[in-house]
Structures are given as structure tokens and as C-alpha cells.
Amino acid sequence: MIAAAAAAYAAADIAHEGLGHGGACLLEGGRLLVLSTTYADCSLSTRFIDGAGPTAGIIVALLAWLWVRLVPPRRFAARAFLVCLYAFAIFWNVGYMLKSGLFDAGDWASVIRGLQPTLFWHASLVAAGIVFYALAMRFLAHAIRTRLAGSGEGTPRGFAIAAYGTAALLSALAAAFDPRGAATILGDALPSSLGAVGFAYVGWIMSRRDPALRLAATPSGSWQVGGFAVAALFIAVLGPGLRF
């Protein structure tokens, strides 16, 4: 579970920073200067580039949910990876709406900056963030119950807390090497990973409402090796940042 969660958080991060911001930078004709786990530095600054990060994250989240919903992989670890990828990507990028709407900071705030009336746009972001976050929790609970439940020893609460803690630890370790300094741990890395608090809540509430519910967790050596290898590369390569 931890290995799958580590690989999933790394994938969610790359979707936001690399695929989203980085890809949009290149599409706009800009030059990608630095890509790390917390930001993509582009020679251009546009609304499209700012909004592409969270938009790409949401798209990847929905694709992961559709995959595990419609064509679930045979292995538990692969299904757990897709569920974690959905959770980390959706909660990060939808939760970002709340941060941007309330504090006028972050990608979504950059997208609406200058639009009038200001209060309307910020209130709309907050309202959308609340609605989408609540829906994301319902979708996550359904995925856990229908795609991960079984006759194993794991519980939804244990799975969610382990995954949530893994994401927080991985984001902090990678940001410790960030080219902008270790302060990004508190400013960017942890807010992104801890924004998935809905994941932990869903696991906790599912176990509370149905104490007998168990997950069909089975060991997978290949996923353990692969997941931790991805985590190591995420810290060692993207942590210090790639310069172009």
C-alpha cells in the first residue's frame, strides 16, 4: 500500500507540474527553465500556463478513476495505485480552488486575476472547491468499497492514513532539496500533499461506519520495488530540479 501510494503521489505531482505547467509552457512557445516537485519555471507567464497545472491534475485524476472503475487491474497493488492517484490528484487540484479563492494565492488565483467583479470570482472558486471536494470524497469511497474491499487484513482507515502519511513524507523529503530552498516544504510541498485530507477522512469514516470492512490486500514484490524506486527517483532527480 505504501509503495503504491508513493508512486501515485509522484505521478500526481508530475501530472500537475510537468504535464500541466511544463506542457503548457512548451505549447505557448515558451522555454521551460526548471522543473521540480513544487514548481515549473517557464520563460512565459500566462493564464493558460497557470491553469494548465491544476487542470491536468484533475484530468489525470478522472482518468485514473475511470480506469479503476471500468477496467480494474487484476492486482490489488495496481488498483490501489489508481485509487491513490485519483485521490491525490483530485484533492490537490480541487482543494487548490479553496486556497486560491480564500487567500488570492496559487494557480487558480492567477487564472482569475484581473477578472471583475473580484468578489464574485473568488466566491465562485470557493463554492466550486467545496462542491467538487465533497463529490471527490464520495467517488473515492465508492472506489475503495467496490475495487479494494475483500477478505484481507487491511482496513480503509489504515490504508488511507498510510497513503496520506506517505504523500506528506515524500513531498517533504523531495522539497528539502528544492532549488528555491527548504522553505518550500511548508510553503508548497506540504500544502499540496496535506490537501488530500479528504482521503484520510474517507478511510476513517468508512471504517467507523462499517468496522467489519476489510481490503483484499496481497503482497506484490514488483510493486514494492517499483514504488520505492519511483519515490527514490522523485526525491533524487525532481527534488533538486531539472534544468533545461
Secondary structure as the mmCIF struct_conf table of DSSP 4:
data_model
#
loop_
_struct_conf.conf_type_id
_struct_conf.id
_struct_conf.beg_label_comp_id
_struct_conf.beg_label_asym_id
_struct_conf.beg_label_seq_id
_struct_conf.end_label_comp_id
_struct_conf.end_label_asym_id
_struct_conf.end_label_seq_id
HELX_RH_AL_P HELX_RH_AL_P1 ILE A 2 ILE A 14
HELX_RH_PI_P HELX_RH_PI_P1 ALA A 15 GLY A 22
HELX_RH_AL_P HELX_RH_AL_P2 GLY A 23 LEU A 27
TURN_TY1_P TURN_TY1_P1 GLU A 28 GLY A 29
STRN STRN1 LEU A 32 LEU A 35
BEND BEND1 THR A 37 THR A 38
STRN STRN2 ALA A 40 CYS A 42
BEND BEND2 SER A 43 SER A 43
HELX_RH_AL_P HELX_RH_AL_P3 ARG A 47 LEU A 70
BEND BEND3 VAL A 71 VAL A 71
BEND BEND4 ARG A 74 ARG A 75
HELX_RH_AL_P HELX_RH_AL_P4 PHE A 76 PHE A 103
BEND BEND5 ASP A 104 ASP A 104
BEND BEND6 GLY A 106 GLY A 106
HELX_RH_AL_P HELX_RH_AL_P5 ASP A 107 ILE A 112
TURN_TY1_P TURN_TY1_P2 ARG A 113 GLY A 114
BEND BEND7 GLN A 116 PRO A 117
HELX_RH_AL_P HELX_RH_AL_P6 THR A 118 ARG A 147
TURN_TY1_P TURN_TY1_P3 LEU A 148 LEU A 148
STRN STRN3 ALA A 149 GLY A 154
HELX_RH_AL_P HELX_RH_AL_P7 PRO A 156 ALA A 175
TURN_TY1_P TURN_TY1_P4 ALA A 176 PHE A 177
TURN_TY1_P TURN_TY1_P5 PRO A 179 ARG A 180
TURN_TY1_P TURN_TY1_P6 ALA A 182 ALA A 183
HELX_RH_AL_P HELX_RH_AL_P8 THR A 184 THR A 184
HELX_RH_PI_P HELX_RH_PI_P2 ILE A 185 ALA A 189
HELX_RH_AL_P HELX_RH_AL_P9 LEU A 190 LEU A 194
TURN_TY1_P TURN_TY1_P7 GLY A 195 ALA A 196
HELX_RH_AL_P HELX_RH_AL_P10 VAL A 197 ARG A 209
TURN_TY1_P TURN_TY1_P8 PRO A 211 ALA A 212
STRN STRN4 LEU A 215 LEU A 215
HELX_RH_AL_P HELX_RH_AL_P11 GLY A 221 LEU A 233
HELX_RH_PI_P HELX_RH_PI_P3 PHE A 234 LEU A 238
TURN_TY1_P TURN_TY1_P9 GLY A 239 PRO A 240
STRN STRN5 LEU A 242 ARG A 243
#
